[in-house]
């Protein structure tokens, strides 16, 4: 049942001899080259199939790494794009603010009066009033009744002064009124606020008055409050009601009451009201 030791030894010697013969034949005999090529043709697919699991493993690992890298890069690019968009928006805002400051500078150069640039820092939340807070006060020489302008025209006047801030009543407030005149012909009238930032009203305009849509209204200087000649509003509507003595006239402020952030505080002699002291009788 068991092979003896000499038989096993003969088999090993015979196997070694056959291997040696095949090696010598492969090296020195030409037909063995064709035989090796033929065997290689059949053995190659076996090698390819045998190595397929390892190739698939490498491909899966590379795909996983590549997908992770792509996701990380995609996330990074999204973050960079968001930051760039924020910077672009900031640049647009800064450019717009620079343009407004340039307009304000040009406006200040055209004024004969001394001016102080102030920044709007607060808006009254009451929907029935139109008041704003500026960052200049009595420490900078601000006084009650001081006219306030933006680059386009009059905005209102100071009604309250604190050491470092001041409160301004805008033209659109229903409690505000200003004497004006039509720049085209000098016709005088009174402009009052309607409570709307984009609309003012002219009161007591005779039905026969020479006033037209598109006329520019400027401050008349009457009342010793506002200096003369500052743009106030542009006529947008003139209606004549038969039988009524006064026309219905509406105007749009030339100043950007709802947008301007940097304003001019005008120092002029006529805008300072004299103080009246009462004496006991």
Residue pairs with C-beta under 8 A, 6 or more apart in sequence:
22 32
25 32
26 32
26 33
26 36
97 261
100 151
100 260
100 261
100 262
101 262
103 151
103 152
104 117
104 150
104 151
104 262
104 263
104 264
106 151
107 149
107 150
107 151
107 152
107 264
108 115
108 117
108 264
111 264
111 266
113 227
113 266
113 267
113 268
114 266
114 267
114 268
115 149
115 264
115 265
115 266
115 267
116 136
116 140
116 141
116 142
116 264
116 265
116 267
117 262
117 263
117 264
117 265
118 134
118 135
118 136
118 148
118 166
118 262
118 263
118 264
118 265
119 134
119 135
119 261
119 262
119 263
120 132
120 133
120 134
120 135
120 260
120 261
120 262
120 263
121 133
121 134
121 135
121 165
122 132
122 133
123 131
123 132
123 133
124 130
124 131
124 132
124 133
128 174
128 195
129 173
129 175
130 156
130 169
130 170
130 172
130 173
130 193
130 195
130 197
130 257
131 159
131 167
131 168
131 169
131 170
131 173
132 156
132 167
132 168
132 170
133 165
133 166
133 167
133 168
134 142
134 148
134 165
134 166
134 167
134 168
134 263
134 265
135 164
135 165
136 142
136 164
136 165
136 166
136 265
137 161
137 162
137 163
137 164
137 165
137 166
138 161
138 162
138 163
138 166
139 163
139 164
141 267
142 158
142 161
142 166
142 265
143 158
143 161
143 272
144 158
144 159
144 160
144 161
145 157
145 158
145 159
145 225
145 271
145 272
145 273
146 157
146 158
146 166
146 265
146 266
146 267
146 271
147 154
147 156
147 157
147 225
147 226
147 227
147 230
147 265
147 266
147 268
147 271
148 154
148 155
148 156
148 157
148 158
148 168
148 263
148 264
148 265
148 266
149 155
149 230
149 255
149 263
149 264
149 266
150 255
150 256
150 260
150 262
150 263
150 264
151 260
152 231
152 254
152 255
152 256
152 260
153 230
153 231
153 232
153 233
153 253
153 254
153 255
154 171
154 178
154 219
154 226
154 230
154 231
154 232
154 253
154 254
154 255
155 168
155 170
155 171
155 253
155 255
155 257
155 260
155 263
156 168
156 169
156 170
156 171
156 173
156 176
157 168
157 169
157 176
157 225
157 226
158 166
158 167
158 168
158 169
158 265
159 167
159 168
159 169
160 166
160 167
161 167
168 263
169 175
169 176
170 176
170 193
170 197
170 257
171 178
171 191
171 193
171 200
171 232
171 233
171 253
171 255
171 257
172 193
172 194
172 195
172 196
172 197
172 198
172 199
172 200
172 253
172 257
173 193
173 195
174 192
174 193
174 194
174 195
175 193
176 192
176 193
177 190
177 191
177 192
177 193
178 190
178 191
178 219
178 223
178 225
178 226
178 232
179 188
179 189
179 190
179 191
179 219
179 220
179 221
179 222
179 223
179 226
180 188
180 189
180 190
180 191
180 202
180 217
180 218
180 219
180 220
180 232
180 233
181 187
181 188
181 189
181 217
181 218
181 220
182 189
182 210
182 211
182 215
182 216
182 217
183 215
183 216
183 217
183 218
184 212
184 215
184 216
185 210
187 209
187 210
187 211
188 220
188 222
189 202
189 203
189 204
189 205
189 209
189 211
189 217
189 249
190 202
190 203
190 204
191 200
191 201
191 202
191 217
191 232
191 233
191 251
192 200
192 201
192 202
192 203
193 200
193 201
194 200
194 201
194 250
197 253
197 257
197 258
198 252
198 253
198 257
198 258
199 236
199 250
199 251
199 252
200 232
200 233
200 250
200 251
200 252
200 253
201 249
201 250
201 251
202 211
202 217
202 235
202 249
202 250
202 251
203 246
204 246
205 211
205 246
205 247
205 249
206 245
206 246
206 247
207 240
207 241
207 244
207 245
207 246
207 247
209 247
211 235
211 238
211 247
211 249
212 235
212 238
213 235
213 236
213 237
213 238
214 234
214 235
215 234
215 235
216 231
216 233
216 234
216 235
216 254
217 231
217 232
217 233
217 234
217 235
217 251
218 228
218 229
218 230
218 231
218 232
219 226
219 227
219 228
219 229
219 230
219 232
220 228
221 227
221 228
221 229
221 270
224 270
224 271
224 273
225 271
225 273
226 271
227 266
227 268
227 270
227 271
228 270
231 254
231 255
232 251
232 253
232 254
233 251
233 252
233 253
233 254
234 251
234 252
234 254
235 249
235 250
235 251
236 250
236 251
236 252
237 248
237 249
237 250
238 247
238 248
238 249
239 247
239 248
239 249
240 247
240 248
241 247
241 248
